[in-house]
């Protein structure tokens, strides 16, 4: 699957094999508690299963403010 990570800079990585989102995040050294993933316009839960032909975007769930 193609994973587009948008924090801190935009980068794309390929991950192979059917697996849960939480496992993909851990493999990419991203804490599942601080990142969210979307597929198209759908927010994915950490137990969602992903396939090789999926494309997801991963965003930081933490934001700063003044």
mmCIF file as Biopython writes it, N, C-alpha, C and O atoms, coordinates in Angstrom:
data_model
#
loop_
_atom_site.group_PDB
_atom_site.id
_atom_site.type_symbol
_atom_site.label_atom_id
_atom_site.label_alt_id
_atom_site.label_comp_id
_atom_site.label_asym_id
_atom_site.label_entity_id
_atom_site.label_seq_id
_atom_site.pdbx_PDB_ins_code
_atom_site.Cartn_x
_atom_site.Cartn_y
_atom_site.Cartn_z
_atom_site.occupancy
_atom_site.B_iso_or_equiv
_atom_site.auth_seq_id
_atom_site.auth_asym_id
_atom_site.pdbx_PDB_model_num
ATOM 1   N N  . UNK A ? 1  ? 0.840   -1.173 0.000  1.0 0.0 1  A 1 
ATOM 2   C CA . UNK A ? 1  ? 0.000   0.000  0.000  1.0 0.0 1  A 1 
ATOM 3   C C  . UNK A ? 1  ? 0.884   1.234  0.000  1.0 0.0 1  A 1 
ATOM 4   O O  . UNK A ? 1  ? 2.036   1.196  0.434  1.0 0.0 1  A 1 
ATOM 5   N N  . UNK A ? 2  ? 0.333   2.305  -0.485 1.0 0.0 2  A 1 
ATOM 6   C CA . UNK A ? 2  ? 1.062   3.565  -0.449 1.0 0.0 2  A 1 
ATOM 7   C C  . UNK A ? 2  ? 0.627   4.317  0.796  1.0 0.0 2  A 1 
ATOM 8   O O  . UNK A ? 2  ? -0.565  4.504  1.038  1.0 0.0 2  A 1 
ATOM 9   N N  . UNK A ? 3  ? 1.611   4.747  1.585  1.0 0.0 3  A 1 
ATOM 10  C CA . UNK A ? 3  ? 1.345   5.512  2.799  1.0 0.0 3  A 1 
ATOM 11  C C  . UNK A ? 3  ? 1.966   6.892  2.612  1.0 0.0 3  A 1 
ATOM 12  O O  . UNK A ? 3  ? 3.177   7.022  2.433  1.0 0.0 3  A 1 
ATOM 13  N N  . UNK A ? 4  ? 1.129   7.911  2.656  1.0 0.0 4  A 1 
ATOM 14  C CA . UNK A ? 4  ? 1.588   9.293  2.544  1.0 0.0 4  A 1 
ATOM 15  C C  . UNK A ? 4  ? 1.605   9.867  3.955  1.0 0.0 4  A 1 
ATOM 16  O O  . UNK A ? 4  ? 0.560   10.027 4.585  1.0 0.0 4  A 1 
ATOM 17  N N  . UNK A ? 5  ? 2.792   10.172 4.437  1.0 0.0 5  A 1 
ATOM 18  C CA . UNK A ? 5  ? 2.951   10.702 5.792  1.0 0.0 5  A 1 
ATOM 19  C C  . UNK A ? 5  ? 3.120   12.211 5.673  1.0 0.0 5  A 1 
ATOM 20  O O  . UNK A ? 5  ? 3.988   12.685 4.941  1.0 0.0 5  A 1 
ATOM 21  N N  . UNK A ? 6  ? 2.303   12.956 6.382  1.0 0.0 6  A 1 
ATOM 22  C CA . UNK A ? 6  ? 2.318   14.414 6.277  1.0 0.0 6  A 1 
ATOM 23  C C  . UNK A ? 6  ? 2.863   15.101 7.517  1.0 0.0 6  A 1 
ATOM 24  O O  . UNK A ? 6  ? 2.490   16.237 7.811  1.0 0.0 6  A 1 
ATOM 25  N N  . UNK A ? 7  ? 3.742   14.426 8.247  1.0 0.0 7  A 1 
ATOM 26  C CA . UNK A ? 7  ? 4.345   15.054 9.422  1.0 0.0 7  A 1 
ATOM 27  C C  . UNK A ? 7  ? 5.710   14.461 9.658  1.0 0.0 7  A 1 
ATOM 28  O O  . UNK A ? 7  ? 5.815   13.236 9.605  1.0 0.0 7  A 1 
ATOM 29  N N  . UNK A ? 8  ? 6.754   15.198 9.910  1.0 0.0 8  A 1 
ATOM 30  C CA . UNK A ? 8  ? 6.801   16.664 9.856  1.0 0.0 8  A 1 
ATOM 31  C C  . UNK A ? 8  ? 6.886   17.187 8.422  1.0 0.0 8  A 1 
ATOM 32  O O  . UNK A ? 8  ? 6.489   18.321 8.152  1.0 0.0 8  A 1 
ATOM 33  N N  . UNK A ? 9  ? 7.400   16.369 7.502  1.0 0.0 9  A 1 
ATOM 34  C CA . UNK A ? 9  ? 7.414   16.736 6.084  1.0 0.0 9  A 1 
ATOM 35  C C  . UNK A ? 9  ? 6.677   15.650 5.314  1.0 0.0 9  A 1 
ATOM 36  O O  . UNK A ? 9  ? 6.563   14.515 5.776  1.0 0.0 9  A 1 
ATOM 37  N N  . UNK A ? 10 ? 6.179   16.007 4.139  1.0 0.0 10 A 1 
ATOM 38  C CA . UNK A ? 10 ? 5.463   15.031 3.319  1.0 0.0 10 A 1 
ATOM 39  C C  . UNK A ? 10 ? 6.454   14.011 2.751  1.0 0.0 10 A 1 
ATOM 40  O O  . UNK A ? 10 ? 7.483   14.374 2.180  1.0 0.0 10 A 1 
ATOM 41  N N  . UNK A ? 11 ? 6.122   12.734 2.920  1.0 0.0 11 A 1 
ATOM 42  C CA . UNK A ? 11 ? 6.912   11.667 2.307  1.0 0.0 11 A 1 
ATOM 43  C C  . UNK A ? 11 ? 5.994   10.499 2.011  1.0 0.0 11 A 1 
ATOM 44  O O  . UNK A ? 11 ? 4.946   10.343 2.637  1.0 0.0 11 A 1 
ATOM 45  N N  . UNK A ? 12 ? 6.394   9.683  1.057  1.0 0.0 12 A 1 
ATOM 46  C CA . UNK A ? 12 ? 5.618   8.512  0.679  1.0 0.0 12 A 1 
ATOM 47  C C  . UNK A ? 12 ? 6.448   7.254  0.895  1.0 0.0 12 A 1 
ATOM 48  O O  . UNK A ? 12 ? 7.639   7.217  0.584  1.0 0.0 12 A 1 
ATOM 49  N N  . UNK A ? 13 ? 5.805   6.234  1.429  1.0 0.0 13 A 1 
ATOM 50  C CA . UNK A ? 13 ? 6.465   4.946  1.617  1.0 0.0 13 A 1 
ATOM 51  C C  . UNK A ? 13 ? 5.532   3.849  1.132  1.0 0.0 13 A 1 
ATOM 52  O O  . UNK A ? 13 ? 4.315   4.029  1.097  1.0 0.0 13 A 1 
ATOM 53  N N  . UNK A ? 14 ? 6.098   2.729  0.763  1.0 0.0 14 A 1 
ATOM 54  C CA . UNK A ? 14 ? 5.334   1.548  0.350  1.0 0.0 14 A 1 
ATOM 55  C C  . UNK A ? 14 ? 5.412   0.512  1.459  1.0 0.0 14 A 1 
ATOM 56  O O  . UNK A ? 14 ? 6.484   0.257  2.009  1.0 0.0 14 A 1 
ATOM 57  N N  . UNK A ? 15 ? 4.279   -0.078 1.782  1.0 0.0 15 A 1 
ATOM 58  C CA . UNK A ? 15 ? 4.206   -1.152 2.770  1.0 0.0 15 A 1 
ATOM 59  C C  . UNK A ? 15 ? 3.472   -2.307 2.103  1.0 0.0 15 A 1 
ATOM 60  O O  . UNK A ? 15 ? 2.429   -2.104 1.482  1.0 0.0 15 A 1 
ATOM 61  N N  . UNK A ? 16 ? 4.003   -3.507 2.227  1.0 0.0 16 A 1 
ATOM 62  C CA . UNK A ? 16 ? 3.419   -4.687 1.589  1.0 0.0 16 A 1 
ATOM 63  C C  . UNK A ? 16 ? 2.667   -5.552 2.582  1.0 0.0 16 A 1 
ATOM 64  O O  . UNK A ? 16 ? 3.032   -5.640 3.755  1.0 0.0 16 A 1 
ATOM 65  N N  . UNK A ? 17 ? 1.625   -6.182 2.103  1.0 0.0 17 A 1 
ATOM 66  C CA . UNK A ? 17 ? 0.899   -7.161 2.888  1.0 0.0 17 A 1 
ATOM 67  C C  . UNK A ? 17 ? -0.343  -6.602 3.553  1.0 0.0 17 A 1 
ATOM 68  O O  . UNK A ? 17 ? -0.395  -5.431 3.929  1.0 0.0 17 A 1 
ATOM 69  N N  . UNK A ? 18 ? -1.346  -7.466 3.691  1.0 0.0 18 A 1 
ATOM 70  C CA . UNK A ? 18 ? -2.593  -7.095 4.367  1.0 0.0 18 A 1 
ATOM 71  C C  . UNK A ? 18 ? -2.332  -7.063 5.866  1.0 0.0 18 A 1 
ATOM 72  O O  . UNK A ? 18 ? -1.822  -8.026 6.439  1.0 0.0 18 A 1 
ATOM 73  N N  . UNK A ? 19 ? -2.688  -5.937 6.501  1.0 0.0 19 A 1 
ATOM 74  C CA . UNK A ? 19 ? -2.492  -5.802 7.944  1.0 0.0 19 A 1 
ATOM 75  C C  . UNK A ? 19 ? -3.326  -4.672 8.507  1.0 0.0 19 A 1 
ATOM 76  O O  . UNK A ? 19 ? -3.892  -3.864 7.770  1.0 0.0 19 A 1 
ATOM 77  N N  . UNK A ? 20 ? -3.393  -4.630 9.825  1.0 0.0 20 A 1 
ATOM 78  C CA . UNK A ? 20 ? -4.154  -3.582 10.482 1.0 0.0 20 A 1 
ATOM 79  C C  . UNK A ? 20 ? -3.378  -2.268 10.478 1.0 0.0 20 A 1 
ATOM 80  O O  . UNK A ? 20 ? -2.147  -2.244 10.479 1.0 0.0 20 A 1 
ATOM 81  N N  . UNK A ? 21 ? -4.140  -1.183 10.472 1.0 0.0 21 A 1 
ATOM 82  C CA . UNK A ? 21 ? -3.539  0.148  10.480 1.0 0.0 21 A 1 
ATOM 83  C C  . UNK A ? 21 ? -2.578  0.318  11.650 1.0 0.0 21 A 1 
ATOM 84  O O  . UNK A ? 21 ? -1.482  0.848  11.469 1.0 0.0 21 A 1 
ATOM 85  N N  . UNK A ? 22 ? -2.963  -0.118 12.838 1.0 0.0 22 A 1 
ATOM 86  C CA . UNK A ? 22 ? -2.081  0.061  13.998 1.0 0.0 22 A 1 
ATOM 87  C C  . UNK A ? 22 ? -0.738  -0.627 13.788 1.0 0.0 22 A 1 
ATOM 88  O O  . UNK A ? 22 ? 0.279   -0.129 14.270 1.0 0.0 22 A 1 
ATOM 89  N N  . UNK A ? 23 ? -0.703  -1.750 13.086 1.0 0.0 23 A 1 
ATOM 90  C CA . UNK A ? 23 ? 0.554   -2.439 12.809 1.0 0.0 23 A 1 
ATOM 91  C C  . UNK A ? 23 ? 1.399   -1.688 11.782 1.0 0.0 23 A 1 
ATOM 92  O O  . UNK A ? 23 ? 2.626   -1.656 11.877 1.0 0.0 23 A 1 
ATOM 93  N N  . UNK A ? 24 ? 0.724   -1.083 10.796 1.0 0.0 24 A 1 
ATOM 94  C CA . UNK A ? 24 ? 1.435   -0.273 9.804  1.0 0.0 24 A 1 
ATOM 95  C C  . UNK A ? 24 ? 2.093   0.920  10.491 1.0 0.0 24 A 1 
ATOM 96  O O  . UNK A ? 24 ? 3.260   1.220  10.236 1.0 0.0 24 A 1 
ATOM 97  N N  . UNK A ? 25 ? 1.352   1.597  11.358 1.0 0.0 25 A 1 
ATOM 98  C CA . UNK A ? 25 ? 1.903   2.756  12.064 1.0 0.0 25 A 1 
ATOM 99  C C  . UNK A ? 25 ? 3.102   2.362  12.914 1.0 0.0 25 A 1 
ATOM 100 O O  . UNK A ? 25 ? 4.117   3.058  12.915 1.0 0.0 25 A 1 
ATOM 101 N N  . UNK A ? 26 ? 2.992   1.259  13.633 1.0 0.0 26 A 1 
ATOM 102 C CA . UNK A ? 26 ? 4.108   0.805  14.464 1.0 0.0 26 A 1 
ATOM 103 C C  . UNK A ? 26 ? 5.323   0.463  13.609 1.0 0.0 26 A 1 
ATOM 104 O O  . UNK A ? 26 ? 6.454   0.777  13.981 1.0 0.0 26 A 1 
ATOM 105 N N  . UNK A ? 27 ? 5.094   -0.182 12.459 1.0 0.0 27 A 1 
ATOM 106 C CA . UNK A ? 27 ? 6.198   -0.529 11.564 1.0 0.0 27 A 1 
ATOM 107 C C  . UNK A ? 27 ? 6.928   0.718  11.073 1.0 0.0 27 A 1 
ATOM 108 O O  . UNK A ? 27 ? 8.139   0.692  10.855 1.0 0.0 27 A 1 
ATOM 109 N N  . UNK A ? 28 ? 6.189   1.798  10.904 1.0 0.0 28 A 1 
ATOM 110 C CA . UNK A ? 28 ? 6.774   3.059  10.437 1.0 0.0 28 A 1 
ATOM 111 C C  . UNK A ? 28 ? 7.260   3.926  11.600 1.0 0.0 28 A 1 
ATOM 112 O O  . UNK A ? 28 ? 7.590   5.097  11.410 1.0 0.0 28 A 1 
ATOM 113 N N  . UNK A ? 29 ? 7.305   3.352  12.799 1.0 0.0 29 A 1 
ATOM 114 C CA . UNK A ? 29 ? 7.737   4.069  14.006 1.0 0.0 29 A 1 
ATOM 115 C C  . UNK A ? 29 ? 6.882   5.299  14.300 1.0 0.0 29 A 1 
ATOM 116 O O  . UNK A ? 29 ? 7.388   6.332  14.738 1.0 0.0 29 A 1 
ATOM 117 N N  . UNK A ? 30 ? 5.581   5.170  14.053 1.0 0.0 30 A 1 
ATOM 118 C CA . UNK A ? 30 ? 4.627   6.231  14.342 1.0 0.0 30 A 1 
ATOM 119 C C  . UNK A ? 30 ? 3.715   5.744  15.461 1.0 0.0 30 A 1 
ATOM 120 O O  . UNK A ? 30 ? 3.109   4.679  15.342 1.0 0.0 30 A 1 
ATOM 121 N N  . UNK A ? 31 ? 3.610   6.498  16.533 1.0 0.0 31 A 1 
ATOM 122 C CA . UNK A ? 31 ? 2.783   6.122  17.671 1.0 0.0 31 A 1 
ATOM 123 C C  . UNK A ? 31 ? 1.308   6.183  17.273 1.0 0.0 31 A 1 
ATOM 124 O O  . UNK A ? 31 ? 0.820   7.254  16.910 1.0 0.0 31 A 1 
ATOM 125 N N  . UNK A ? 32 ? 0.589   5.062  17.332 1.0 0.0 32 A 1 
ATOM 126 C CA . UNK A ? 32 ? -0.830  5.058  16.953 1.0 0.0 32 A 1 
ATOM 127 C C  . UNK A ? 32 ? -1.688  6.002  17.790 1.0 0.0 32 A 1 
ATOM 128 O O  . UNK A ? 32 ? -2.787  6.367  17.372 1.0 0.0 32 A 1 
ATOM 129 N N  . UNK A ? 33 ? -1.206  6.400  18.959 1.0 0.0 33 A 1 
ATOM 130 C CA . UNK A ? 33 ? -1.962  7.320  19.813 1.0 0.0 33 A 1 
ATOM 131 C C  . UNK A ? 33 ? -1.846  8.772  19.355 1.0 0.0 33 A 1 
ATOM 132 O O  . UNK A ? 33 ? -2.661  9.605  19.752 1.0 0.0 33 A 1 
ATOM 133 N N  . UNK A ? 34 ? -0.857  9.089  18.533 1.0 0.0 34 A 1 
ATOM 134 C CA . UNK A ? 34 ? -0.642  10.487 18.139 1.0 0.0 34 A 1 
ATOM 135 C C  . UNK A ? 34 ? -0.811  10.730 16.636 1.0 0.0 34 A 1 
ATOM 136 O O  . UNK A ? 34 ? -0.562  11.836 16.156 1.0 0.0 34 A 1 
ATOM 137 N N  . UNK A ? 35 ? -1.234  9.701  15.893 1.0 0.0 35 A 1 
ATOM 138 C CA . UNK A ? 35 ? -1.448  9.853  14.456 1.0 0.0 35 A 1 
ATOM 139 C C  . UNK A ? 35 ? -2.810  9.313  14.062 1.0 0.0 35 A 1 
ATOM 140 O O  . UNK A ? 35 ? -3.303  8.347  14.646 1.0 0.0 35 A 1 
ATOM 141 N N  . UNK A ? 36 ? -3.417  9.949  13.061 1.0 0.0 36 A 1 
ATOM 142 C CA . UNK A ? 36 ? -4.658  9.453  12.483 1.0 0.0 36 A 1 
ATOM 143 C C  . UNK A ? 36 ? -4.402  9.146  11.024 1.0 0.0 36 A 1 
ATOM 144 O O  . UNK A ? 36 ? -3.446  9.645  10.431 1.0 0.0 36 A 1 
ATOM 145 N N  . UNK A ? 37 ? -5.261  8.319  10.448 1.0 0.0 37 A 1 
ATOM 146 C CA . UNK A ? 37 ? -5.119  7.966  9.038  1.0 0.0 37 A 1 
ATOM 147 C C  . UNK A ? 37 ? -6.453  8.136  8.336  1.0 0.0 37 A 1 
ATOM 148 O O  . UNK A ? 37 ? -7.513  7.851  8.892  1.0 0.0 37 A 1 
ATOM 149 N N  . UNK A ? 38 ? -6.373  8.610  7.096  1.0 0.0 38 A 1 
ATOM 150 C CA . UNK A ? 38 ? -7.571  8.742  6.279  1.0 0.0 38 A 1 
ATOM 151 C C  . UNK A ? 38 ? -7.348  8.032  4.949  1.0 0.0 38 A 1 
ATOM 152 O O  . UNK A ? 38 ? -6.228  7.932  4.447  1.0 0.0 38 A 1 
ATOM 153 N N  . UNK A ? 39 ? -8.444  7.549  4.404  1.0 0.0 39 A 1 
ATOM 154 C CA . UNK A ? 39 ? -8.428  6.929  3.076  1.0 0.0 39 A 1 
ATOM 155 C C  . UNK A ? 39 ? -9.529  7.615  2.292  1.0 0.0 39 A 1 
ATOM 156 O O  . UNK A ? 39 ? -10.716 7.400  2.539  1.0 0.0 39 A 1 
ATOM 157 N N  . UNK A ? 40 ? -9.118  8.449  1.336  1.0 0.0 40 A 1 
ATOM 158 C CA . UNK A ? 40 ? -10.093 9.288  0.651  1.0 0.0 40 A 1 
ATOM 159 C C  . UNK A ? 40 ? -10.614 10.313 1.633  1.0 0.0 40 A 1 
ATOM 160 O O  . UNK A ? 40 ? -9.863  11.163 2.112  1.0 0.0 40 A 1 
ATOM 161 N N  . UNK A ? 41 ? -11.923 10.234 1.939  1.0 0.0 41 A 1 
ATOM 162 C CA . UNK A ? 41 ? -12.522 11.135 2.929  1.0 0.0 41 A 1 
ATOM 163 C C  . UNK A ? 41 ? -12.925 10.388 4.199  1.0 0.0 41 A 1 
ATOM 164 O O  . UNK A ? 41 ? -13.635 10.931 5.046  1.0 0.0 41 A 1 
ATOM 165 N N  . UNK A ? 42 ? -12.467 9.139  4.327  1.0 0.0 42 A 1 
ATOM 166 C CA . UNK A ? 42 ? -12.857 8.306  5.448  1.0 0.0 42 A 1 
ATOM 167 C C  . UNK A ? 42 ? -11.756 8.237  6.497  1.0 0.0 42 A 1 
ATOM 168 O O  . UNK A ? 42 ? -10.608 7.915  6.190  1.0 0.0 42 A 1 
ATOM 169 N N  . UNK A ? 43 ? -12.123 8.545  7.746  1.0 0.0 43 A 1 
ATOM 170 C CA . UNK A ? 43 ? -11.206 8.405  8.869  1.0 0.0 43 A 1 
ATOM 171 C C  . UNK A ? 43 ? -11.144 6.925  9.231  1.0 0.0 43 A 1 
ATOM 172 O O  . UNK A ? 43 ? -12.178 6.291  9.438  1.0 0.0 43 A 1 
ATOM 173 N N  . UNK A ? 44 ? -9.940  6.377  9.309  1.0 0.0 44 A 1 
ATOM 174 C CA . UNK A ? 44 ? -9.762  4.955  9.593  1.0 0.0 44 A 1 
ATOM 175 C C  . UNK A ? 44 ? -9.564  4.714  11.079 1.0 0.0 44 A 1 
ATOM 176 O O  . UNK A ? 44 ? -8.915  5.505  11.764 1.0 0.0 44 A 1 
ATOM 177 N N  . UNK A ? 45 ? -10.124 3.622  11.574 1.0 0.0 45 A 1 
ATOM 178 C CA . UNK A ? 45 ? -9.868  3.213  12.947 1.0 0.0 45 A 1 
ATOM 179 C C  . UNK A ? 45 ? -8.595  2.379  12.968 1.0 0.0 45 A 1 
ATOM 180 O O  . UNK A ? 45 ? -8.191  1.832  11.942 1.0 0.0 45 A 1 
ATOM 181 N N  . UNK A ? 46 ? -7.969  2.281  14.126 1.0 0.0 46 A 1 
ATOM 182 C CA . UNK A ? 46 ? -6.697  1.567  14.216 1.0 0.0 46 A 1 
ATOM 183 C C  . UNK A ? 46 ? -6.827  0.074  13.948 1.0 0.0 46 A 1 
ATOM 184 O O  . UNK A ? 46 ? -5.829  -0.589 13.665 1.0 0.0 46 A 1 
ATOM 185 N N  . UNK A ? 47 ? -8.042  -0.469 14.031 1.0 0.0 47 A 1 
ATOM 186 C CA . UNK A ? 47 ? -8.228  -1.892 13.756 1.0 0.0 47 A 1 
ATOM 187 C C  . UNK A ? 47 ? -8.651  -2.160 12.312 1.0 0.0 47 A 1 
ATOM 188 O O  . UNK A ? 47 ? -8.953  -3.299 11.958 1.0 0.0 47 A 1 
ATOM 189 N N  . UNK A ? 48 ? -8.674  -1.110 11.470 1.0 0.0 48 A 1 
ATOM 190 C CA . UNK A ? 48 ? -9.021  -1.282 10.058 1.0 0.0 48 A 1 
ATOM 191 C C  . UNK A ? 48 ? -7.931  -2.089 9.348  1.0 0.0 48 A 1 
ATOM 192 O O  . UNK A ? 48 ? -6.739  -1.888 9.580  1.0 0.0 48 A 1 
ATOM 193 N N  . UNK A ? 49 ? -8.369  -3.011 8.473  1.0 0.0 49 A 1 
ATOM 194 C CA . UNK A ? 49 ? -7.414  -3.782 7.685  1.0 0.0 49 A 1 
ATOM 195 C C  . UNK A ? 49 ? -7.154  -3.085 6.361  1.0 0.0 49 A 1 
ATOM 196 O O  . UNK A ? 49 ? -8.076  -2.582 5.720  1.0 0.0 49 A 1 
ATOM 197 N N  . UNK A ? 50 ? -5.882  -3.058 5.955  1.0 0.0 50 A 1 
ATOM 198 C CA . UNK A ? 50 ? -5.461  -2.420 4.715  1.0 0.0 50 A 1 
ATOM 199 C C  . UNK A ? 50 ? -4.875  -3.459 3.780  1.0 0.0 50 A 1 
ATOM 200 O O  . UNK A ? 50 ? -4.301  -4.457 4.215  1.0 0.0 50 A 1 
ATOM 201 N N  . UNK A ? 51 ? -5.032  -3.207 2.468  1.0 0.0 51 A 1 
ATOM 202 C CA . UNK A ? 51 ? -4.536  -4.123 1.440  1.0 0.0 51 A 1 
ATOM 203 C C  . UNK A ? 51 ? -3.428  -3.458 0.633  1.0 0.0 51 A 1 
ATOM 204 O O  . UNK A ? 51 ? -3.204  -2.252 0.736  1.0 0.0 51 A 1 
ATOM 205 N N  . UNK A ? 52 ? -2.740  -4.264 -0.172 1.0 0.0 52 A 1 
ATOM 206 C CA . UNK A ? 52 ? -1.625  -3.768 -0.979 1.0 0.0 52 A 1 
ATOM 207 C C  . UNK A ? 52 ? -2.012  -2.626 -1.911 1.0 0.0 52 A 1 
ATOM 208 O O  . UNK A ? 52 ? -1.195  -1.739 -2.162 1.0 0.0 52 A 1 
ATOM 209 N N  . UNK A ? 53 ? -3.241  -2.626 -2.430 1.0 0.0 53 A 1 
ATOM 210 C CA . UNK A ? 53 ? -3.618  -1.600 -3.406 1.0 0.0 53 A 1 
ATOM 211 C C  . UNK A ? 53 ? -4.253  -0.357 -2.767 1.0 0.0 53 A 1 
ATOM 212 O O  . UNK A ? 53 ? -4.745  0.516  -3.482 1.0 0.0 53 A 1 
ATOM 213 N N  . UNK A ? 54 ? -4.250  -0.267 -1.427 1.0 0.0 54 A 1 
ATOM 214 C CA . UNK A ? 54 ? -4.801  0.900  -0.738 1.0 0.0 54 A 1 
ATOM 215 C C  . UNK A ? 54 ? -3.798  2.048  -0.713 1.0 0.0 54 A 1 
ATOM 216 O O  . UNK A ? 54 ? -2.586  1.842  -0.765 1.0 0.0 54 A 1 
ATOM 217 N N  . UNK A ? 55 ? -4.337  3.258  -0.632 1.0 0.0 55 A 1 
ATOM 218 C CA . UNK A ? 55 ? -3.534  4.461  -0.400 1.0 0.0 55 A 1 
ATOM 219 C C  . UNK A ? 55 ? -4.133  5.172  0.800  1.0 0.0 55 A 1 
ATOM 220 O O  . UNK A ? 55 ? -5.335  5.435  0.839  1.0 0.0 55 A 1 
ATOM 221 N N  . UNK A ? 56 ? -3.294  5.482  1.779  1.0 0.0 56 A 1 
ATOM 222 C CA . UNK A ? 56 ? -3.767  6.189  2.963  1.0 0.0 56 A 1 
ATOM 223 C C  . UNK A ? 56 ? -2.875  7.394  3.227  1.0 0.0 56 A 1 
ATOM 224 O O  . UNK A ? 56 ? -1.728  7.451  2.783  1.0 0.0 56 A 1 
ATOM 225 N N  . UNK A ? 57 ? -3.428  8.353  3.958  1.0 0.0 57 A 1 
ATOM 226 C CA . UNK A ? 57 ? -2.656  9.505  4.404  1.0 0.0 57 A 1 
ATOM 227 C C  . UNK A ? 57 ? -2.599  9.470  5.926  1.0 0.0 57 A 1 
ATOM 228 O O  . UNK A ? 57 ? -3.604  9.214  6.590  1.0 0.0 57 A 1 
ATOM 229 N N  . UNK A ? 58 ? -1.427  9.726  6.465  1.0 0.0 58 A 1 
ATOM 230 C CA . UNK A ? 58 ? -1.219  9.724  7.909  1.0 0.0 58 A 1 
ATOM 231 C C  . UNK A ? 58 ? -0.892  11.148 8.349  1.0 0.0 58 A 1 
ATOM 232 O O  . UNK A ? 58 ? 0.003   11.795 7.805  1.0 0.0 58 A 1 
ATOM 233 N N  . UNK A ? 59 ? -1.644  11.622 9.354  1.0 0.0 59 A 1 
ATOM 234 C CA . UNK A ? 59 ? -1.509  12.990 9.836  1.0 0.0 59 A 1 
ATOM 235 C C  . UNK A ? 59 ? -1.296  12.989 11.333 1.0 0.0 59 A 1 
ATOM 236 O O  . UNK A ? 59 ? -1.762  12.084 12.025 1.0 0.0 59 A 1 
ATOM 237 N N  . UNK A ? 60 ? -0.604  13.982 11.841 1.0 0.0 60 A 1 
ATOM 238 C CA . UNK A ? 60 ? -0.424  14.134 13.282 1.0 0.0 60 A 1 
ATOM 239 C C  . UNK A ? 60 ? -1.755  14.524 13.901 1.0 0.0 60 A 1 
ATOM 240 O O  . UNK A ? 60 ? -2.443  15.408 13.392 1.0 0.0 60 A 1 
ATOM 241 N N  . UNK A ? 61 ? -2.122  13.869 14.998 1.0 0.0 61 A 1 
ATOM 242 C CA . UNK A ? 61 ? -3.371  14.168 15.687 1.0 0.0 61 A 1 
ATOM 243 C C  . UNK A ? 61 ? -3.170  15.245 16.753 1.0 0.0 61 A 1 
ATOM 244 O O  . UNK A ? 61 ? -4.120  15.647 17.425 1.0 0.0 61 A 1 
ATOM 245 N N  . UNK A ? 62 ? -1.947  15.699 16.900 1.0 0.0 62 A 1 
ATOM 246 C CA . UNK A ? 62 ? -1.628  16.705 17.904 1.0 0.0 62 A 1 
ATOM 247 C C  . UNK A ? 62 ? -1.320  18.020 17.202 1.0 0.0 62 A 1 
ATOM 248 O O  . UNK A ? 62 ? -0.541  18.060 16.249 1.0 0.0 62 A 1 
ATOM 249 N N  . UNK A ? 63 ? -1.934  19.085 17.678 1.0 0.0 63 A 1 
ATOM 250 C CA . UNK A ? 63 ? -1.647  20.387 17.088 1.0 0.0 63 A 1 
ATOM 251 C C  . UNK A ? 63 ? -1.311  21.372 18.196 1.0 0.0 63 A 1 
ATOM 252 O O  . UNK A ? 63 ? -1.712  21.206 19.348 1.0 0.0 63 A 1 
ATOM 253 N N  . UNK A ? 64 ? -0.587  22.373 17.827 1.0 0.0 64 A 1 
ATOM 254 C CA . UNK A ? 64 ? -0.216  23.399 18.800 1.0 0.0 64 A 1 
ATOM 255 C C  . UNK A ? 64 ? -1.126  24.597 18.681 1.0 0.0 64 A 1 
ATOM 256 O O  . UNK A ? 64 ? -1.899  24.715 17.731 1.0 0.0 64 A 1 
ATOM 257 N N  . UNK A ? 65 ? -1.031  25.464 19.630 1.0 0.0 65 A 1 
ATOM 258 C CA . UNK A ? 65 ? -1.840  26.660 19.592 1.0 0.0 65 A 1 
ATOM 259 C C  . UNK A ? 65 ? -1.219  27.759 20.444 1.0 0.0 65 A 1 
ATOM 260 O O  . UNK A ? 65 ? -0.248  27.545 21.169 1.0 0.0 65 A 1 
ATOM 261 N N  . UNK A ? 66 ? -1.793  28.902 20.334 1.0 0.0 66 A 1 
ATOM 262 C CA . UNK A ? 66 ? -1.268  30.034 21.115 1.0 0.0 66 A 1 
ATOM 263 C C  . UNK A ? 66 ? -2.042  30.212 22.375 1.0 0.0 66 A 1 
ATOM 264 O O  . UNK A ? 66 ? -1.745  31.114 23.159 1.0 0.0 66 A 1 
#
